[in-house]
Amino acid sequence: MPNSLGLCDDVDDVELIEDIEASFGVTFSGEETVTWFTVGDIFESLRRRFPDTAVAGEKCATSMAFYRLRRAIPERQDTSRLRPHTPLESLTQLSAKEWLRLLGNRSGLRLPRYVLSWRGMIGVYMIVASVITAFGLLLGAARMGEAWLGLAPFVLAGIGVMLIRVDGGVFPKGCKTLGELARRVVTMNFGYFLAEGADPREGGLWTALVDLLAQHTQLPKLEIASDTWLLHRQSKGKVDQRAL
């Protein structure tokens, strides 16, 4: 049986479509997206937007992204010594949250978001705990006589929000070096680099799509194929209708 990206609702669909449009610099109509059932369907739509031509660009998109990012790195006088294997943490004293935002502004490119550190995750757990505590108090309101207990959910939620807001975050998985960041940036700005003369051959287009889809699923990139379903539970009615 073909595998699945695990998308399960309209929110997932919308987020994926918006991400694809932003990354490849294209717009898809509703009539086109409703025909997407597999990863191959999305790829065919992109191929129609970026056909191979005799005047196709020949530049390497990853190299373009690397040098664009290197020029935009703040707080350094000499960036020429930086290499793809250079760790991002060695490039700045700023937090991952601040540095990625600053680098995005200076380069004009879409960059990945930072990931919450242990401090931010504690904040998330405290907010969840505040909701659970509030429900517990509501269910046991008839037996609870202490007024101060009613403040507990608000205290937990307030501390949780504060921890998330002050958390500087960490660099996302797969983006620990400058070269890894450049590859992720290509995926998130593929349409831009094509317009700048990058090579649009199918190999690069497919790789960019798979890298992008990997950000929306738990499925390993090596398992994403053209026959991979998009939805967690593919409707048999849709399959039959598509086959007609």
C-alpha positions as CSV (number, residue, x, y, z in Angstrom):
1,M,0.0,0.0,0.0
2,P,1.3,3.5,-0.8
3,N,2.1,5.6,2.2
4,S,0.6,8.9,3.2
5,L,1.7,12.4,4.3
6,G,-0.9,12.2,7.1
7,L,-2.8,15.3,6.3
8,C,-6.2,15.0,7.9
9,D,-8.2,18.2,7.6
10,D,-8.9,21.4,5.6
11,V,-6.5,23.4,7.8
12,D,-3.6,21.1,6.8
13,D,-4.6,21.4,3.2
14,V,-4.7,25.2,3.3
15,E,-1.3,25.5,5.1
16,L,0.3,23.2,2.6
17,I,-1.1,25.0,-0.4
18,E,-0.1,28.4,1.0
19,D,3.4,27.1,1.7
20,I,3.8,25.7,-1.8
21,E,2.6,28.9,-3.4
22,A,4.9,31.1,-1.3
23,S,8.0,28.8,-1.8
24,F,7.6,28.4,-5.6
25,G,6.2,31.9,-6.3
26,V,3.0,30.6,-8.0
27,T,-0.7,30.6,-7.4
28,F,-3.0,27.6,-7.8
29,S,-6.8,27.8,-8.5
30,G,-9.2,25.9,-6.4
31,E,-10.2,23.9,-9.4
32,E,-6.6,22.7,-9.7
33,T,-5.9,21.9,-6.1
34,V,-9.0,19.7,-5.7
35,T,-7.4,17.3,-8.2
36,W,-4.5,16.7,-6.0
37,F,-4.6,13.3,-4.3
38,T,-0.9,12.3,-4.4
39,V,2.5,14.0,-4.2
40,G,2.8,13.2,-8.0
41,D,-0.3,15.4,-8.7
42,I,1.4,18.4,-7.0
43,F,4.6,17.8,-8.9
44,E,2.8,17.7,-12.2
45,S,1.2,21.0,-11.4
46,L,4.6,22.5,-10.7
47,R,6.1,21.0,-13.9
48,R,3.5,22.9,-15.9
49,R,4.6,26.1,-14.1
50,F,8.3,25.4,-14.7
51,P,8.7,23.5,-17.9
52,D,12.2,22.6,-19.1
53,T,13.3,25.0,-21.8
54,A,16.4,25.7,-23.9
55,V,16.8,29.1,-22.1
56,A,16.7,27.5,-18.6
57,G,19.0,28.9,-16.0
58,E,22.2,27.0,-15.2
59,K,23.1,28.4,-11.8
60,C,23.1,26.2,-8.7
61,A,20.3,27.3,-6.4
62,T,22.0,26.1,-3.3
63,S,25.2,28.0,-4.1
64,M,23.1,31.1,-4.8
65,A,21.4,30.8,-1.4
66,F,24.6,30.1,0.4
67,Y,26.4,33.3,-0.9
68,R,23.2,35.4,-0.4
69,L,23.0,34.3,3.2
70,R,26.8,34.8,3.7
71,R,26.6,38.4,2.5
72,A,23.6,39.0,4.8
73,I,25.2,37.7,8.0
74,P,25.5,40.5,10.5
75,E,28.2,41.1,13.1
76,R,31.1,39.8,11.0
77,Q,33.7,41.8,9.1
78,D,35.0,38.9,7.0
79,T,32.5,36.4,5.8
80,S,34.6,35.0,3.0
81,R,36.0,32.3,5.3
82,L,32.6,30.9,6.1
83,R,32.0,27.4,4.6
84,P,28.8,25.3,4.3
85,H,29.9,23.2,7.3
86,T,30.2,26.3,9.6
87,P,27.8,25.9,12.6
88,L,25.1,28.5,12.8
89,E,25.7,28.9,16.6
90,S,29.2,30.1,15.9
91,L,28.0,33.0,13.8
92,T,26.2,35.1,16.4
93,Q,25.7,35.9,20.0
94,L,22.0,36.5,19.4
95,S,19.3,33.9,20.0
96,A,18.1,31.7,17.1
97,K,14.8,33.7,17.1
98,E,16.5,37.1,16.8
99,W,19.2,36.0,14.4
100,L,16.9,34.2,11.9
101,R,14.6,37.2,11.9
102,L,17.5,39.6,11.3
103,L,19.0,37.4,8.6
104,G,15.7,37.2,6.8
105,N,15.3,40.9,6.8
106,R,18.8,41.5,5.5
107,S,18.7,38.8,2.8
108,G,15.1,39.4,1.7
109,L,14.5,35.6,1.8
110,R,12.0,33.5,3.6
111,L,13.8,31.6,6.4
112,P,12.7,28.8,8.6
113,R,11.2,29.6,12.0
114,Y,13.1,28.9,15.2
115,V,12.1,26.0,17.4
116,L,11.2,26.4,21.1
117,S,13.9,25.4,23.5
118,W,13.3,23.5,26.8
119,R,12.2,26.8,28.4
120,G,9.6,27.5,25.8
121,M,8.3,23.9,25.9
122,I,7.9,24.2,29.7
123,G,5.7,27.3,28.9
124,V,3.6,25.2,26.5
125,Y,3.1,22.5,29.1
126,M,2.2,25.1,31.7
127,I,-0.5,26.5,29.4
128,V,-1.9,23.0,28.8
129,A,-1.8,22.4,32.6
130,S,-3.7,25.6,33.2
131,V,-6.5,24.4,30.9
132,I,-6.7,21.0,32.6
133,T,-6.7,22.7,36.0
134,A,-9.5,25.0,35.0
135,F,-11.6,22.1,33.8
136,G,-10.8,20.3,37.1
137,L,-11.9,23.2,39.1
138,L,-15.2,23.5,37.1
139,L,-16.0,19.9,37.7
140,G,-15.2,20.0,41.4
141,A,-16.6,23.5,42.0
142,A,-19.2,22.2,44.4
143,R,-16.6,20.7,46.6
144,M,-13.9,23.5,46.3
145,G,-14.2,26.1,49.0
146,E,-10.8,27.8,48.7
147,A,-11.1,30.9,46.5
148,W,-7.4,31.0,45.8
149,L,-7.6,27.8,43.8
150,G,-9.5,29.7,41.2
151,L,-6.4,31.7,40.4
152,A,-4.2,28.7,39.7
153,P,-5.1,28.4,36.0
154,F,-4.4,32.1,35.4
155,V,-1.1,31.9,37.2
156,L,0.0,28.8,35.2
157,A,-1.1,30.3,31.9
158,G,0.6,33.6,32.6
159,I,3.9,32.0,33.5
160,G,3.6,29.8,30.4
161,V,3.0,32.7,28.1
162,M,5.9,34.6,29.6
163,L,8.3,31.6,29.2
164,I,7.3,31.3,25.5
165,R,7.7,35.0,24.9
166,V,11.2,35.2,26.4
167,D,12.4,32.0,24.9
168,G,15.1,32.7,22.2
169,G,14.6,29.2,20.7
170,V,17.1,27.0,18.9
171,F,17.8,26.4,15.3
172,P,15.4,23.9,13.7
173,K,16.4,20.3,13.0
174,G,18.3,19.9,9.8
175,C,19.5,23.6,9.9
176,K,22.5,23.4,12.2
177,T,25.1,24.6,9.6
178,L,25.2,27.4,7.0
179,G,25.0,24.8,4.2
180,E,22.0,23.1,5.7
181,L,20.3,26.5,6.1
182,A,21.0,27.3,2.5
183,R,19.4,24.1,1.3
184,R,16.3,24.8,3.4
185,V,16.2,28.4,2.1
186,V,16.2,27.1,-1.5
187,T,13.2,25.0,-0.7
188,M,11.3,28.0,0.8
189,N,12.3,30.4,-2.0
190,F,12.5,28.1,-5.0
191,G,10.4,30.4,-7.3
192,Y,12.7,33.3,-6.5
193,F,15.9,31.4,-7.3
194,L,14.4,30.2,-10.6
195,A,13.7,33.8,-11.5
196,E,17.3,34.6,-10.7
197,G,18.6,32.0,-13.1
198,A,18.7,28.8,-11.1
199,D,18.6,25.5,-12.9
200,P,14.9,24.3,-13.0
201,R,15.6,20.8,-14.0
202,E,13.1,18.2,-12.7
203,G,15.6,16.8,-10.2
204,G,15.9,20.1,-8.5
205,L,12.2,20.7,-8.7
206,W,11.3,17.3,-7.2
207,T,13.9,17.7,-4.4
208,A,12.6,21.1,-3.5
209,L,9.0,19.8,-3.3
210,V,10.0,16.8,-1.2
211,D,12.0,19.0,1.2
212,L,9.0,21.3,1.5
213,L,6.5,18.4,2.1
214,A,8.8,17.0,4.8
215,Q,8.1,20.1,6.9
216,H,4.4,19.1,6.9
217,T,4.7,15.4,7.7
218,Q,6.4,12.9,10.0
219,L,7.1,10.7,7.0
220,P,10.8,10.5,6.2
221,K,11.9,12.2,3.0
222,L,13.2,9.0,1.5
223,E,9.7,7.5,1.8
224,I,8.0,10.4,0.0
225,A,7.3,9.2,-3.5
226,S,5.1,10.3,-6.4
227,D,2.3,7.8,-5.3
228,T,2.3,9.0,-1.7
229,W,-1.2,10.0,-0.7
230,L,-1.7,13.5,0.7
231,L,-4.6,12.7,3.1
232,H,-4.4,10.4,6.2
233,R,-7.5,8.6,5.0
234,Q,-7.9,8.8,1.3
235,S,-11.6,8.8,0.4
236,K,-12.5,5.8,-1.9
237,G,-15.1,8.1,-3.5
238,K,-12.3,10.5,-4.5
239,V,-10.2,7.7,-5.8
240,D,-13.0,6.2,-7.9
241,Q,-14.0,9.6,-9.2
242,R,-10.4,10.4,-10.2
243,A,-10.1,7.1,-12.1
244,L,-13.2,7.9,-14.2
